[in-house]
C-alpha cells in the first residue's frame, strides 16, 4: 500500500504526540516528515524524519536511545489501525545541521 497523505499526517501526529509527552519540556521538535520508502525486497516501509530544533543549552543528550527504540512498540496498535504494518525507520536530525543546506539538498533527503 502506498501511504496516503492522510496516513502520513496521522503518523507524524502520533510521533509528535508521544515525543512531546516524553521530551516536550526539554526538546523542540521542529518538523516530522513521513516518507514512504521501498526496502531491498520492494516492500514499503515508512521513514520518519524527526527534525529536532534543540534546547536552550543545545544539548541533545536527553534523547534516550532506549526510549526511542521502544517508541514503535508503543505506537504499534495505532499504526496498525492506520494500515501501517511494517516497522518504520526513524532518524533524528539536528535542525542546525541541515539549516545551511540548500533547498535542493533538503529536498533530496526528504524525497
Secondary structure, 3 states (H helix, E strand, C coil): CCCCHHHHHHHHHHHHHHHHHHHCCCCEEEEEEEEEEECCCCCEEEEEEEEEEECCCCCCCCCCHHHHHHHHHHHHHHHHHCCCCCCCEEEEEEHHHHHCCCHHHHHHHCC
